[in-house]
């Protein structure tokens, strides 16, 4: 990366020379500031700094001027984004990309020119008739399935569209997959679980023409269908059980009710147009429909703000990248910036809301009692924290005595324990073991290596004590400064303020030393550190509080416990949204800068998706009109049937599943896409009808076998002459399949989320999803980042995943359970190995597999557990046939 930067800077310099400075700033620098800096450095002026005008940048903040024109190396802004400054590391959440840093460097080097703000934007994009004629914006055509030469191959109309293209290219499609392969494929596709041996036997014994149709109907009626397909939707909805925060998620305690609603919607085949409207405007639908659809508003309530709502709503339902029009007219699609702000006005006219599921009296009783409890809890926390800090100060003033006493104990001598706390002394004995992450005890360790006298030891200890007391004083000064920066007690308690406030801190090495002496225990990325030598938690500090000090704490605790006893159970509620008190049209933010307003953006639908000028929404926020417009547009039907196709074949008919615009892929089978979208509408928006139409086709049942002639003509298999190879199941199907075959899967449907652990045997759908710190195992198997919508998960296969199957405690425990299950399933090793293959792969082993299995398990010991562990980690079990 470092070698790229000189070349990159040279290119940017050339760009600046060739491009007017104003254009460079407006196209590159202002959007960069808007996206990464304006949340903290406009009206909030964190650190005293604003970055929304040239004058403010030159003036700077509490640390001095942000920019020195022509001198990037000396500019605080550049030092902060490079993260080379000792204290300032910006943005605080994640570093800028190298290219973005280079843009800022080039801008500062060229003089940091800041164009004068303009009162209004230039006239926006006009959507032309040619742009409206783009394929995805057109009405549905409901094409007639084409004639084909090989009529015998056709099982459903879907096959006609596929076979006509193949025959036109002279390609012969693969033969059908085996019945066991087809059953495993369909069962995993529709439920995320493998078929049981009993289901395999039933399908193999059913020789009727309707045998597979019966399987499909059974799977679509299974509760597991809704769980499987809800997860696909939750990827789009960026579902999580909390909101992004500084350390851990700000909890959304009832987010699971939205997740469970999605499961229920799929299982009961809620018409898709209703599914769409519920997630945009359920609160505004007729009262007779509202109660059952209101949980769908979780789609909006778990958002990171109105901009996120616009981006995710348009991508998920319409397959359009409307978010790209936030700072300028869309570069590729006919979406003016005004259209973006029209939608933004709709969502800004709405607000997040709690919708209780109990009478108001119950809500009030809980909130009143909880408020009393929180007030007492705050008193306890503040009192304990104050005593902890005071105790650190008191003990620190005896640092030299503790160090000398620890030295004597290490030499086998009895120290003078007068005035010393025994537990603290033992902590010092453990602490004075090199090495450290800081240099402040280097002199001490060097002295210890020289067999020093007691006088020398005492002198070194006293010198170190002086340093410690000065360090604690410096830490207090920094705490005072940060207290002011946060805005006092209220700001200290607000997670968003804590996340985005520009605070000061000790230098890195001093912080390490302070942490080892005065910090509480902490855990980072699986690493756990003990408390500082002088830190005592709320349980341990009690023995230091005697007399009135201890009695005061006991009184507060007793008061808290009494209030807790009277606290009613927390009332259930839905995370929803509702119209704000004053719905209004907003204004275009020129270049994405809300402090530089342009023309009015009336609340309305996207211009290109309307026949003429869009209708101005005036009923409340306009969400209901927006929901109705989205649900009725042909693009919405095309997008969802394409997503269904994508999850059955590995790729959509349009491979860019959330981009049906100019830069998206064109459909490989446009007539088939419109046929399926038309079928969706004709079926009353039944998603199960579309699943059935697809799964009963011959196309779905093809094998994955290679065909060299077909490969030459269609190497990417866009024409679908074979089933697409899918090398690995997703994280949820993989974990759930392991639990299912081991007999440990808890099939309870719905309820609160719970963290991943060896004792949690629920389906993976019900695992806690964090936006701040995603579970490492989920990340290892490509679980998507829930901070944004995900149209298609990446599929990586690497050594760490193999090591997971070798060493994971979870896999070992499930292997033991599976081995025990198999041991009872047959009278001899041959029967047991056969049972293992049927349970895991849905087939019987061939002769070599049977022989090798029997040879291995006959060795005794843990051979059965190890054998099934290997079978679990095989590509046949972890992949999709």
TORBA-457788 format. One record per residue (C-alpha): residue in one letter; x, y, z. Coordinates in steps of 0.1 Angstrom, whole numbers, plus 2048, in hexadecimal, padded with zeros to 3 digits. Example, Ala and Ser with C-alpha at 12.3 -4.5 7.8 and 13.67 -1.06 7.14 Angstrom:
BEGIN
a87B7D384E s8897F5847 
//
This chain:
BEGIN
x800800800 x81C818808 x82C8127E6 x80B81B7D6 x80783D7E7 x8228517D4 x8138467B3 x7F184D7C0 x7FB8707CC x80B8777AA x7EB86D799 x7D78847B0 x7EE8A07AA x7E989C785 x7C489B78A x7C58BB79E x7D98CC783 x7C18C1768 x7A18C677C x7958E878A x79B8E97B0 x7768EF7B7 x76C8D07A3 x7868BB7B5 x77A8C77D7 x7558C27D0 x7598A07BF x7738927D7 x7798A57F7 x7578B2802 x74688F7FE x763880812 x75E89982E x73889482D x73B86E82F x75586C84A x75888C85E x7378A085E x72688B879 x73F899893 x74E8B8884 x7318CE879 x7188DB892 x7258C48AE x7488D38AA x7588B68BC x77B8BF8C7 x7718E38BE x7758DB899 x75E8E187C x7668D4859 x74A8E4846 x75B90483A x77D90F82F x77F92884B x77690E866 x7918F6859 x7AC91085A x7A191B87D x7A18F8889 x7968EC8AC x7A58E88CE x7C48D88C0 x7CB8F48A7 x7C68FA882 x7BA8DA870 x7CC8E3850 x7EB8F6846 x7E78FC820 x8038ED80C x8118D9829 x7FF8B882E x8198A9845 x8158C685D x7EF8C685B x7DC8B7879 x7C18AA862 x7D989684E x7EB88986C x7CA87E87B x7BE86B85C x7E085C857 x7DD85287C x80185D882 x7F787789C x7FE86C8C0 x7DA8748CB x7C487B8AD x7B885D899 x79C866881 x78285A879 x77F84A89B x76C82C88F x782820872 x79F82E85E x79A83D83C x7A582A81D x7C7832810 x7B88427F1 x7A3859806 x7C086481B x7D386B7FB x7B78817EF x7B889680E x7DE89880C x7DC8A47E8 x7C28BD7F0 x7D68CC80D x7F68CC7F8 x7E48DF7DC x7DA8FB7F5 x7BB8ED806 x7A59027F0 x7819037FD x7689107E3 x74E9297EE x72D9197F7 x71191E7DD x6EE9277E7 x6DE90C7D2 x6E78EE7BD x6E88EF798 x6C98E2786 x6C78BD78D x6C489F776 x6A689D760 x69A87975A x696873735 x67F85B722 x69E847717 x6A884373C x685838745 x68781D72A x6A280A73C x6997E573E x6937E2764 x67C800766 x6637F274D x6417E2754 x6407BC757 x63C7AB735 x62F788740 x640777723 x634756715 x64C73971C x65E7316FB x65B7126E7 x6786F96E9 x6846DB6D5 x6876C36F2 x6646C5701 x66B6A6716 x6856B972A x66C6D3736 x65C6CF758 x6506F375F x64F71374A x67071D75A x681702746 x675710725 x68773172B x6A771F735 x6A670471A x69E71C6FE x6BE72F705 x6D370F708 x6C57016E8 x6CD7226D7 x6F171E6E1 x6F26F96D9 x6F86F06FD x6E96D070C x6E06D4731 x6EE6BB74B x6DA69D756 x6C569F776 x6D769B797 x6D167C7AB x6B367A7C2 x6C967C7E1 x6DB69A7D3 x6BB6AC7CA x6AB6A57EB x6CA6B37FE x6CB6D17E8 x6A76DA7EC x6A66D3811 x6C46E9818 x6B7704800 x695706810 x69C6FF834 x6C270383A x6C36E0848 x6CD6BE839 x6B36A3833 x6B068784D x6B6663843 x69165D847 x68967982E x6A366B816 x694648818 x670655813 x67A6697F4 x68E64C7E5 x6716347EA x65864C7DA x6586447B5 x63A65A7AC x63E678793 x63468F7B0 x64E6827C8 x6646A27C6 x6466B97C6 x63B6A97E7 x65E6B07F5 x65C6D47EB x63A6D97FA x6456C881A x6646DF81D x6506FF815 x6386F5831 x6546F084A x65A70B865 x67F70785B x677717839 x66E738849 x68D73785E x6A3731840 x69574B829 x691765845 x6B7764848 x6BB76D823 x6A478A828 x6B5795849 x6D6798835 x6C57B3820 x6B47C383E x6D67C6850 x6C67B586E x6D87B7890 x6D07B58B5 x6DF7D78BC x6ED7F78AC x7117FF8A5 x72280F8C4 x7448168D2 x74B7F58E4 x72C7DF8E4 x70B7E38D1 x6F07FA8DE x6D67DF8E3 x6B67DB8D0 x6A57C48E9 x6877BC8D4 x6987BB8B1 x6917958B1 x66C79D8AE x6737AB88B x68878C883 x66C77588F x65378987A x66778385B x66875D863 x64375D868 x63D771848 x650757833 x64073A844 x61D74783F x62575381C x61C777823 x615787801 x6357997F7 x6257BA7F0 x6187BA814 x63A7AF820 x6497CE80E x62F7E681B x6327D983F x6577E1840 x652805835 x631810842 x61F7F6857 x615810870 x602823855 x5EF805846 x5CA7FF84E x5C57F7873 x5B77D486B x5D97CA85B x5F07DE872 x5F57C7890 x6027AA87D x6197BF867 x6267D8880 x6457C388A x6517C7866 x65A7EB86D x6797DD87F x6887DF85C x689805860 x68D806886 x6AF7F4886 x6BD80D86E x6DB824874 x6C784386B x6B285084E x6CF84E834 x6D282983C x6AC825838 x6AD834816 x6CB81F80B x6BE7FD818 x69A80280F x6A28097EA x6BC7EE7E7 x6A87D37F8 x6877D97E7 x68F7EA7C6 x6B37DF7BF x6BE8027B9 x6DD8147C8 x6CA8347D1 x6E383B7EC x6FD8457D1 x6E98647CB x6EF8737ED x70A88B7E3 x70388F7BE x6EC8837A3 x6F185D79E x70E859786 x6FE83C773 x6D983977B x6BE854775 x6BB85C79A x6C08817A1 x6CD88C7C3 x6AB89C7C9 x69B87A7C7 x6B286D7E2 x6A988A7F9 x6848857F1 x686862800 x69C86F81C x681889825 x66886C828 x67E85A841 x688879853 x663881858 x66186086C x67185688D x67A8378A0 x65F82B8B7 x6588108D1 x6367FF8CB x62C7EE8EC x61A7CD8EA x6097D290C x5F27ED91A x60180F921 x5FC80B947 x6157ED947 x62E802933 x62C81F94B x62F80896A x64F7F995C x65E81A951 x65782C972 x666810986 x68480C96F x68B831971 x68D82F997 x6A4810994 x6BA82197B x6BE840991 x6C982B9AF x6E0816998 x6F083598C x6F78409B0 x70681E9B7 x71C81F998 x72884299E x72F83B9C3 x74381B9BB x75682C99E x75F8499B5 x76B8319D0 x77F81C9B7 x79183B9AB x7988469CE x7A58249D7 x7BD8249BA x7CA8469C6 x7CE8399EA x7DF8199E1 x7F582A9C7 x80583F9E2 x81381F9F1 x8218139D0 x8458149DC x83D8009FB x82A7E59E7 x8477E29CE x8617DE9EA x84B7C49FC x8467B19DB x86C7B19D5 x8727A29F7 x8577879F3 x86777E9D2 x88877A9E4 x8787649FE x87A77FA19 x85E78BA30 x8557AFA28 x8477CAA3E x8217C7A37 x8177E5A4C x7FC7F9A3A x7FC7E2A1C x7DD7CFA0F x7E67ABA0B x7D37A59EA x7E27C49DB x8057B89E6 x7FF7969D5 x7F47A89B5 x8157BC9B6 x82979B9B9 x81878E99A x81A7B0988 x8407B498C x848799972 x8577A6952 x8517AF936 x8387CB933 x8287DE916 x8387FE922 x85B80992C x85381894E x85F7FA962 x87E7F494D x894804966 x8857EF982 x88B7CF96E x8AE7D9966 x8B57E098B x8A77BE994 x8C07AD97D x8DD7BC992 x8D67AD9B4 x8CF7D09C3 x8CF7DB9E8 x8AF7E39FA x8B88089F9 x8BB8079D3 x89A7F49D0 x88980D9E6 x89682B9D2 x88B81B9B1 x8698149C0 x8658389CC x86E8459AA x85582F99A x83A83A9B3 x84085E9A9 x83A855985 x81A84298E x80C85F9A1 x814877985 x80485F96C x7E485D981 x7E2883983 x7E788595D x7CB86B958 x7B488096E x7BA8A095A x7B288D93A x79287F94A x7888A3953 x78E8AE92F x77A891920 x75E897939 x75A8BA92A x75E8AD907 x74289490C x72B8AF91A x72B8A493E x71A88694D x6FE884933 x717882917 x72C869929 x70E85192A x703856906 x71283B8F0 x71184F8D0 x72286D8E1 x73D8558EF x7428468CC x7478668B9 x75687F8D2 x77A8898CB x78A8818EC x7AE8848FA x7C1868909 x7E285E919 x7FE856901 x7FE8318F7 x81982590E x80C83992C x7EA82B926 x7F8807927 x80880F949 x7E8820956 x7D380294B x7EA7E995D x7E67FD97D x7C380D97E x7AC7FD963 x7917E4967 x7937C2955 x78D7C3930 x7897AC913 x7937B48EF x79079B8D2 x79077D8E9 x7AD78A8FE x7A578E923 x7BA7A593A x7B77A5960 x7AF7C5973 x7CA7DE97C x7DF7D899B x7CB7F39AE x7A97ED99E x78E7DC9B3 x76C7D49A4 x74A7DB9B4 x74B7BA9C8 x76F7BC9D5 x76E7E19DE x7557DA9FA x7717D0A12 x7817F2A0F x761804A18 x75C804A3D x745817A54 x72E830A45 x73E82BA22 x735807A21 x71380CA31 x70A826A16 x71280D9FA x6FD7F2A0C x6E080AA10 x6E18139EB x6E37EE9E1 x6C67E59F7 x6B18019E9 x6B97F59C5 x6B07D19CE x68F7DC9DC x6877EF9BD x6927D29A8 x67A7BB9BA x65D7D29B1 x6677D598C x64D7C5975 x65A7B0958 x6657C593B x6487CA924 x64B7BD900 x64D7D78E4 x6557DA8BF x6717EF8B1 x65D803897 x65B826888 x63F83F886 x639861876 x64A87E887 x63689C894 x63E8B2876 x64389F855 x6538B683C x6658B881B x68B8BB81F x6A58CB809 x6C18BD7F4 x6E28BE807 x6FB8CA7ED x7188B27EA x70989F807 x70F8BD81F x6EF8C3833 x6FC8E583C x6FC8EF818 x6D78EB80F x6CA8ED7EB x6A88E97DB x68A8DA7ED x6878B47E9 x6618AC7EB x65788B7FA x6518747DC x65B8547CA x6798517B3 x672865793 x67F84A77B x66683178A x648847783 x63684C762 x637872765 x640889781 x63F8787A3 x62187E7BA x62A8957D7 x6238817F7 x611897811 x60087D828 x61687D846 x63A87283F x63086381E x63C840828 x61B83081F x61B83E7FC x63F8347F8 x638811804 x61B80D7EC x63081B7CF x64C8037D6 x6367E47DB x6237EA7BA x6417F17A4 x64C7D678C x6707DA797 x6677CE7B9 x6597AD7AC x6787A8795 x6907AE7B2 x6807957CA x67C7787B1 x6A077E7A7 x6AA77B7CB x69775A7CE x6A874D7AF x6CA7597BC x6C77447DC x6BD7257C9 x6D77277AE x6F473A7BE x6EF7587A7 x6D176C79D x6C4770779 x6D1793780 x6F278C792 x6F47AE7A2 x6D67A67B8 x6D47C97C8 x6DD7DD7AA x6C47DC78D x6D37FD77F x6EB806763 x70A7F8776 x6F87D8780 x6F97B876C x6DF7B3751 x6C8795755 x6D5775745 x6B076B73E x69B78B73D x67C779732 x67E76074E x68377C767 x66378D75B x65176C75A x65976577E x651788789 x62F786777 x628764787 x62F7747A9 x61578F7A3 x5FC776794 x60075F7B2 x5F677B7CA x61B7827D2 x62175F7E0 x6467587E4 x63F7337EB x6307317C8 x65073E7B9 x6657267CD x64F7097C0 x65171579C x67771679E x67E6F67B1 x6676E079D x6796E977D x6926D276C x6AB6EF76D x6AC6EE793 x6B26C8793 x6D16C977C x6F16B9788 x7126CC78D x7266B5776 x73F6C575F x7386C673A x7566D2725 x7426DC706 x7296F071B x7466FF72F x75570C70F x73571D704 x72A72A726 x74772973F x73473D75A x715727757 x6FF746751 x6E873173B x6E5716757 x6EF6F6745 x6F86E8767 x6F16F078C x70A709799 x7246FC7B1 x72070B7D4 x7407017E6 x73570980A x71570D81E x71072E82F x718732854 x6F572B860 x6EE70C84B x7106FE854 x70C702879 x6E76F7878 x6EF6D9864 x70A6CE87D x6F16D2899 x6D66C0885 x6EA6A187E x6F869F8A1 x6D469F8AE x6DB6BE8C3 x6C86D88AF x6AE6EC8C3 x6926F28AB x67E70B8C0 x6727278A9 x67674C8B3 x67F75E8D2 x69B7748DE x6BE7718CF x6DA7608E2 x7007618DE x7127458CC x72172C8E4 x7267078E8 x7077048FC x6F17178E4 x6E16FD8CD x6C67148BD x6C671A898 x6DF73488D x6C474C883 x6BF7528A8 x6E375A8B1 x6EA77E8BC x6F67948A0 x70C7B18AA x7147CF895 x7317DA8AA x7437B98B0 x73779C89B x73D7798A9 x75F76C89B x75174B890 x73575C87C x74F77286B x765754864 x74974584F x74176683C x723772851 x71B794842 x7227B5853 x7007C0862 x7097E585F x6FD7E483B x6E77D1823 x6F67B2813 x6E97A47F2 x7017877EF x719778808 x73D7717FE x74774C801 x76B74780D x77B725813 x79B726826 x7B1714840 x7A272585E x780715855 x7916F4853 x7A26F9875 x77F702883 x7736DF87A x7926D0889 x7956E38A9 x7746F48B1 x7656EA8D3 x7436EC8C3 x74C6D48A7 x75C6BC8BF x73E6BB8D6 x7266B68B9 x73C69A8AC x73A6898CD x71468C8CD x71367F8A9 x72A6628B0 x7136588CE x6F465A8B7 x70464589D x71062B8B6 x6EC6238BE x6E162289A x6F160188F x6FD5E089C x71F5E188C x7385FA87D x72B5F4859 x7085FE863 x71561C877 x72B62A85B x70E626843 x6F763985C x71165485F x71265A839 x6EC65A837 x6E9673854 x70468B846 x702687821 x6E067881A x6F065A808 x70163980F x72763680E x7376257F0 x74D6067F5 x76D6197FB x75D632812 x74E615826 x76F602828 x783621833 x76962A84D x76860885D x78E60685D x79162886F x77662388A x783600892 x7A26108A2 x78F6188C2 x7946368D9 x7856568CB x7846488A8 x75E64C8A4 x75E6708B0 x77C678899 x76D66687C x74C67987C x75F699883 x771693862 x75068C850 x7426AC85E x75F6C0850 x75D6B182D x7546C480F x7366AE808 x7266B882A x7316DD829 x7286E3805 x7086E57F0 x7036C97D7 
//
